[in-house]
Amino acid sequence: MLPLKRKLIPSLTLFQWVPSLESKAHDTTVRTREGSLGIIHTMTKNIDIKDQTRDLIDAGFQGVPFTWQRGNLKERLDRMLINLQWRLMFQEAFVLHLPPLKSDHRPLLVTSRASRSIILQRRPFRFLAGWINHEDFDGLIQREWRNDSASWNNNLHHMKEALKVWNRDVYGNIFVRKKYLLRHLCRIEKEMARRWSHQLEFDQRLVWKEYEECLANEELLWFQKSRTKWLNQGDRNTRYFHGVTAIRRRHNKVETIQNAEGVWVTDQHEMEMVATDFYKCLFTNNDLFTPFFLAGAFPNIDEHKLNFLDQPVTNREIYEAVFSIGALKAPGPDGFQSIFYHSQWGKIGSTFCHKIKEIFEEPSKVEELNETLLTLIPKVEEVQNMKQFRPISLCNVSYKVVTKIIAQRLRSVLEELVGPCQCSFIPNRNSSDNIILSQEVFHSMRNKRGNKGWMAIKIDLEKAYDRLNWEFVKETLEDIGVPRRMVNLIWSCISTSKMRVLWNGEALEEFSPSRGIRQGDPLSPYLFVLCIERLFQSINLAVDQNKLSPIKLSRGGPKISHLAYADDLLLFGEATVSQAQNIKVILDTFCISSGQKVSPEKTKIFFSKNVGWHVRQEVSERCGFGWTDNLGKYLGVPILHNKASRATFQFIMDKVGQRLSNWKAKNLSFAGRVTLAKSVIQALPVYTMQSTLLPKSICDEIDKKCRSFIWGDTEESRKIHLISWDKICSPKKEGGLGMRHAYNVNSAFMMRAGWNLCSKPNSLWVSVIRSKYRCGSDLLPIISKERKGSNLWNGVCKNWEKFTGNCIWRVGDGSRTKFWLDNWVPKVGPLINVVNRDVPASNSNNSVSMFVDQNGDWQKDLFEDFIPFSVQQKIYGLIPPRVCMGSDTLAWGCTSDGRFSTKSAYMSTHVSSIHPNQHLFNLVWKWRGPERIKLFLWKATHACLLTNMERLRRKMTASKVCSRCNLQDESLLHVFRDCNFSKSIWQNLNVQNRRSFFHENDWHQWLLTNLSGMVGSKDEATWSLKFAIILDKIWYSRNSFIFSHKEINIFTIIAQAASIMQFLSPNVDDSSSRQICNSSSIRWERPPENFIALNCDGAVTGLTGLAGCGGVLRNCHGGFLVAFSARAGSVSVVHAELWGIINGLELAKNKGLKRIRVESDSMIAINLIRNGCNKEHPAFHLVQTALRLTEGMESVLWQHTWREANQVADALAKFSLSLSNNCIIFDHVPGFLVMPLMADSVGIGFPRGF
């Protein structure tokens, strides 16, 4: 039977829209036991059948979640599988599980129509993003918008009604218009086949342009409705967006639900009452508020920081809040998404800002904006009751701007208010911090020995946000010391809301809540974090009073009593009845005041292995929580109770497989598949990789699934992989797509953990690990692999050598860095590896500080005989160590600023190579057209398009002759340039008249010449765009001719290309049309009265890398004072510029000058000094030295100038490259400066680029 099924299922997927009913086909869960009822759910793990049905979509179901029952055994054996065509044809169809009659199987009822039509009056208005693209839209806003901030809702309501009328009368139905335009195009093409004329060709181009605009608006419509975040519109993935929309709508639509008594309800009106009553009850507070017993436990915050919370709101804050909201995020009850605000800010911005400022002055006015739609997100695959929904609040954009501003202000003090065990929504903390800590705690508990046992309690708070008491929120804010007006504003935000449940697309009866904060409100996470912190304050108090014993993972290590990320709580303590009783009291006390409720069914206790069965039972009974041997996941990552295996992380593979399903591959362009594969790599496994070392087999499987998806592999056939996976994972400049090997990504995250061990010694998880594994207190910890180390520790140890090999020391006082053994000289590595002769053993451990003389200069005689000249020059480019420079710092050597980045860590695992067509690839990625055509160009640049010559090489055909002309071999040049069909297209574009060399060059040179715009041509500005579009159309027509036997005439191709060009042209930023040079001349400007001008410059030789600098001091009349030229060792241009500034300031200081204007033609150098830089930056000590030299001066102006106005300093810098000694001071004007000084003094200007 199984072999027949293997043949049947794939054949069913070939039908246009035939559904199939499948029994015992799928299994996605392992056998589990529920409580003491003995109910076992099993599924036959038939992966083979599961993979074969990846082309199909599970239609889902309504009703009980089982289709088969025998005794206490229940399973979902029967399901309906459909393809995308069927779902699009029957969008309202659903499957209902009926009661069993005379069989142990439940009948499945398939209903293809909705039970009732939507009541349009209750369907919320929705702004359509496509309206913005219409030529009359701006005029409509100009005519209809009322600048009346007194009644913002009236403004929007008036606009809404005007848009409805305009949509009906002007914008119209795009689907009807699309059909009309297609019919019109067919008529024109038939007429052109009979007789050609210029008028017909003009009409065809005009209609094609309208059709392209219609297609773009259709795609944008479905893109907006699909809620797809990872893929941009523009590549004609309309069918995919439509499919996602239909599946999402069907999945979210409810046809039956259990009421409060557990009775199944199918009547729409009754279901609406069930939903409304449930949320009315959930958001209603029936208890009197009991003040929390603990007050004043928050740290004292600086008064200036608290006063900042109540500062008048600025236009800048409002602007940033508006534009931080995603353009197509789901709108609130008023229906206006933030794209409306973004596109019309110039017209509505001033009115909107005035309204927001009004609210901050009079908090009660927020009520006008404070309406909410509750959209219900299923928490399980198939919903049975209301508890299985997660209510997400859709607030108006105008309201979200208010709370975003408040949240941003609260965020500025959050890190000081919240203890280190909370990591949610707090600056400089990450969820991976607590994941790592939890893994380390459970790893230690797994290995605990001795008499003292330990327990971990995973707390589940029922509807934590929805139950939070408003009075408790207010009390918390007052306890912190938040200013009264801000407290009142926050109170108004949470207490004046009006809610409607969004049920099957309709807004139900309005009600007013009396408790709870809304998920979806930007302010809610911050309020919850502050409120839950009060629970942890009471836990800390109990620890201080010895009522709770927190766990320690090592002797002298930090104590851990709790971990939290929002409402995901873990409590740790000694496994005793008294401790359990104390924890119960703390939780109950907090819940009474805050309105929270601990779920006894979902809260579980885990015990260390040395806790006896009787103690477990007693503790469990005293707490009222069940105990378990496996707590499952914490923050989405499995808690590792045993050694990590492939089975531990199988859930990642299941998620990846679900996201990369074959129906998506069939309905996405190649560019869309690449983008989706990237998003899967970067979103799904990466979260787990941040804290866990995945088995290599899992990483390899992820790579395999991604490359199969990209090329469109199915279970029946493996498609041709035109380019190797290693090449695809190369950087774009090397001819790759920037995809990433999953294993190397995991290694990069392990290196990031290593970096944090060095750079964040005060972080809780770093302190725990350093103590647990005896890493020492040095900046660079002692890392050694342990036989029973945790998963993370093993990952760090495995990648430690790679990590340290990319670290570099920034020398401060030089006491910590070993001169010979450490990596401290840029791009050299440890000096011991480049010595000319052996270093005496007695000197090998000497620090850098021991190689400086009494004057603070390098003591050259101690090392010059041992290292090459080029390395010596790199040392001379560094400032010698000094006490005032602070301690030595560890930096990351793979980034320009010395800060660690996971991207650079990943790139450090990649062996770079220079591709012979690197310049051509750069042109491809800079090309400004659709991503689909860009990736077509990428394939063309790799010369891997399946022409007949390439097919013959791959043994896919017996003939390499062109199928169109049957005259020549079908090479790439033949298809796109030399075939008679292609020649006719290029002739009609008149390329021969303007480009006599068009038919010259080989394939890659031909692409390079045309994609670079062909300098000198009349249409240089747009030629590269037009050229690529024509190539794409030629390839499409060639494939249509061969595989569909359909001929597309050249005039249609030209018309299509022209329409795409016209559609894209307004959005294409044509850099070639910009004026590069400023027509006005640039001249040196004299400094202000009583100021001295210091002009500095740096220079670097290309051959040797040696650098120098120079500068000149002039008075406010332009008179010469003094100049210098100095060598700067072997450094970068920016460093040479900074050395010039340092030498110039030192000279000015020696001359006793107090008011200086410093000018350099390096914007980077000037900005580094103006804005400062992090201590890991390679220029940090140069910048600090320059700033120290200005101490004691009255005034220093830092100014960037153009090179044309800095020619005196430029000449001095170039002169320094020829010096035999280190520095020369010019007290008189040298001969080579006479002309440039004279030009500056009389105000002669030079054109930009001179």
PyMOL commands that set and color helices and strands:
alter all, ss='L'
color gray80, all
select helices_A, chain A and resi 2-12+47-55+84-89+120-122+129-133+137-144+149-171+174-194+198-226+238-252+268-282+303-308+315-323+338-343+345-361+363-369+386-388+397-417+431-446+464-467+470-480+484-495+524-544+577-594+613-623+647-659+662-666+670-689+696-711+725-728+732-734+742-759+764-772+791-805+831-833+841-843+848-851+860-862+869-876+883-885+902-908+918-926+931-941+948-953+972-978+980-988+991-994+1003-1011+1020-1043+1050-1067+1071-1073+1133-1150+1163-1171+1180-1189+1203-1205+1207-1216+1231-1242
alter helices_A, ss='H'
color red, helices_A
select strands_A, chain A and resi 20-23+32-34+39-41+57-58+68-70+73-75+78-82+94-97+108-111+257-258+264-265+371-378+389-395+454-460+498-503+506-511+551-552+559-560+562-565+568-574+604-607+626-627+633-634+637-638+807-810+889-892+1092-1100+1107-1114+1120-1127+1155-1160+1195-1200+1223-1226
alter strands_A, ss='S'
color yellow, strands_A
deselect
rebuild
show_as cartoon
